[in-house]
């Protein structure tokens, strides 16, 4: 009996309050490219959905005392449990991700779900099933990021500090540089190519043996 192929699913997370933003345009282009590649995708627009990024007393109780996570966090975890790929689309603020996205990670990627670390015990990563792709939208140019080490800093914070820590796979990281100085035509062309690259990385990974 042939084994039924499971459709690849992806969650695209946006952390920008303006629906007309480049972040939203990039996310839409990525979604279209995924559809063309046979990948089902869902969008989590954190600002539009009014996700509260503040780590609160309920989060603290869940982390320290083993209480159930707050309902909004549980809903995000269920959304992530349905997919194999996570794509973070975000503007670079002060050489890092926006507070809204950082707070989403703070609250959602918690002990008991993203990893297990019993008191006094060893840490066990739990997100081996997930591949995480990054799309930082940068106002600066590529030379600045290389010369000042901003790209290395972002990689250390996010790819090593979050993705590796939770045992997830590093996917494709695709910067969109000079986002505030390029022409609309140039940005549209680069966005389309970036989206196709992300989609290709996902469809290629889907064909590789685990």
C-alpha positions in Angstrom: 0.0 0.0 0.0 1.4 3.4 -1.0 1.9 5.9 1.8 -0.2 9.0 1.4 1.9 12.2 0.9 1.3 14.8 3.6 0.9 18.3 2.2 3.6 20.7 3.3 2.2 23.6 5.4 3.8 26.9 6.3 2.9 29.7 8.7 4.0 33.2 7.6 4.3 35.6 10.6 4.2 39.4 10.0 5.0 42.0 12.7 4.1 45.3 11.1 1.1 47.5 11.9 0.7 49.0 8.4 -1.2 46.9 5.9 0.4 48.9 3.1 3.9 48.1 4.4 6.7 46.4 2.5 6.5 43.6 5.1 2.9 42.8 4.1 3.8 42.9 0.4 6.7 40.5 0.9 4.5 38.2 3.0 1.8 38.2 0.3 4.4 37.5 -2.4 5.9 34.6 -0.4 2.4 33.2 0.1 1.7 33.3 -3.7 5.1 31.6 -4.4 4.3 28.9 -1.9 0.9 28.3 -3.4 2.5 28.0 -6.9 4.9 25.4 -5.3 2.1 23.3 -3.9 2.6 24.5 -0.3 -0.3 25.4 1.9 0.3 28.6 3.9 -1.4 30.6 6.6 -0.6 34.2 7.7 -0.4 35.3 11.3 -0.6 39.1 11.2 0.3 39.8 14.8 -0.6 43.5 14.8 -4.0 43.0 13.0 -4.8 40.1 15.4 -3.9 42.3 18.4 -1.5 39.7 19.9 -0.3 40.9 23.2 3.5 40.6 23.3 3.8 41.3 27.0 5.1 38.4 29.1 2.5 38.5 31.9 1.7 36.8 35.3 -0.1 34.0 33.5 3.0 33.3 31.4 5.1 33.4 34.5 2.9 30.9 36.3 3.0 28.5 33.3 6.8 28.8 33.2 7.6 28.5 36.9 4.7 26.6 38.4 3.5 24.3 35.6 0.1 26.0 35.1 -1.6 25.9 31.7 -0.3 28.5 29.2 -2.7 31.4 28.6 -5.4 30.8 25.9 -3.9 33.1 23.3 -0.5 31.4 23.6 -2.1 27.9 23.3 -3.8 29.1 20.1 -0.5 30.2 18.6 1.2 26.9 19.6 -1.7 24.9 18.0 -1.2 27.0 14.8 2.5 26.1 14.8 1.8 22.4 15.5 -0.1 22.3 12.2 2.9 23.3 10.0 6.3 22.2 9.1 7.7 25.6 8.1 7.7 28.9 9.9 8.6 32.1 8.0 9.2 35.3 10.0 8.8 38.4 7.9 9.9 41.5 9.8 11.5 45.0 9.5 14.8 45.3 11.3 14.5 47.7 14.2 17.7 48.7 15.9 19.5 45.7 14.4 17.0 43.2 15.8 13.3 42.2 15.4 10.4 44.4 16.4 9.2 44.1 20.0 5.9 42.6 18.8 7.7 39.7 17.2 10.1 39.3 20.1 7.2 39.2 22.5 5.4 36.6 20.4 8.5 34.4 20.7 8.9 35.2 24.4 5.4 34.0 25.1 4.9 31.2 22.6 8.3 29.4 22.5 8.2 28.4 26.1 9.3 25.6 28.4 7.1 22.5 27.9 6.4 23.3 24.2 9.5 24.5 22.5 11.8 22.8 24.9 11.8 20.9 28.2 14.0 21.9 31.0 12.9 20.5 34.4 14.3 22.2 37.4 17.8 21.0 37.9 17.6 18.8 34.8 19.1 18.9 31.3 17.5 20.9 28.5 15.7 18.9 25.7 14.8 20.7 22.5 11.3 19.9 21.1 10.9 21.6 17.8 12.8 19.2 15.5 9.8 19.0 13.3 9.9 22.7 12.4 12.1 24.6 9.9 12.3 28.3 10.5 13.0 30.8 7.7 13.9 34.5 8.2 13.1 37.5 6.0 14.6 40.6 7.6 13.7 43.8 5.8 16.6 46.2 6.3 16.9 49.9 5.7 20.7 49.6 5.4 22.7 48.0 2.7 24.5 44.7 2.6 28.0 46.3 3.0 26.9 48.0 6.3 25.6 44.7 7.6 28.8 42.9 6.8 31.2 45.7 7.9 29.6 46.3 11.3 28.6 42.7 12.0 24.9 43.4 12.1 24.1 40.2 10.1 26.3 38.1 12.4 24.5 39.7 15.4 21.1 38.8 14.0 22.2 35.3 13.2 23.5 34.8 16.8 20.3 36.2 18.3 17.8 34.4 16.2 19.3 31.5 14.3 21.5 30.3 17.2 19.7 31.7 20.2 16.2 30.7 19.2 16.2 28.2 16.3 19.1 26.1 17.4 18.1 26.3 21.1 14.7 24.8 20.4 16.1 22.1 18.1 14.4 23.5 14.9 16.1 23.5 11.6 17.6 26.6 10.1 15.8 27.3 6.8 16.6 30.1 4.3 17.5 33.6 5.5 16.8 36.2 2.8 17.5 39.9 3.5 15.8 42.6 1.6 18.4 45.4 1.8 18.0 49.2 1.1 14.3 48.9 1.6 13.9 52.7 2.1 16.0 53.9 -0.8 15.3 51.5 -3.7 12.7 52.3 -6.3 9.3 50.6 -6.2 10.2 48.7 -9.3 13.5 47.4 -7.9 11.8 46.4 -4.6 9.0 44.6 -6.5 11.6 42.6 -8.6 13.7 41.7 -5.5 10.6 40.8 -3.5 9.5 38.4 -6.2 12.9 36.7 -6.4 13.1 36.5 -2.6 9.7 34.8 -2.4 10.7 32.3 -5.1 13.9 31.5 -3.2 12.0 30.9 0.0 9.4 28.7 -1.8 12.2 26.8 -3.5 14.0 26.2 -0.2 10.8 24.8 1.3 9.8 22.6 -1.6 13.4 21.3 -1.8 13.5 20.5 1.9 10.2 18.7 1.6 11.9 16.3 -0.9 14.9 15.6 1.3 14.9 12.5 3.6 14.5 13.3 7.3 
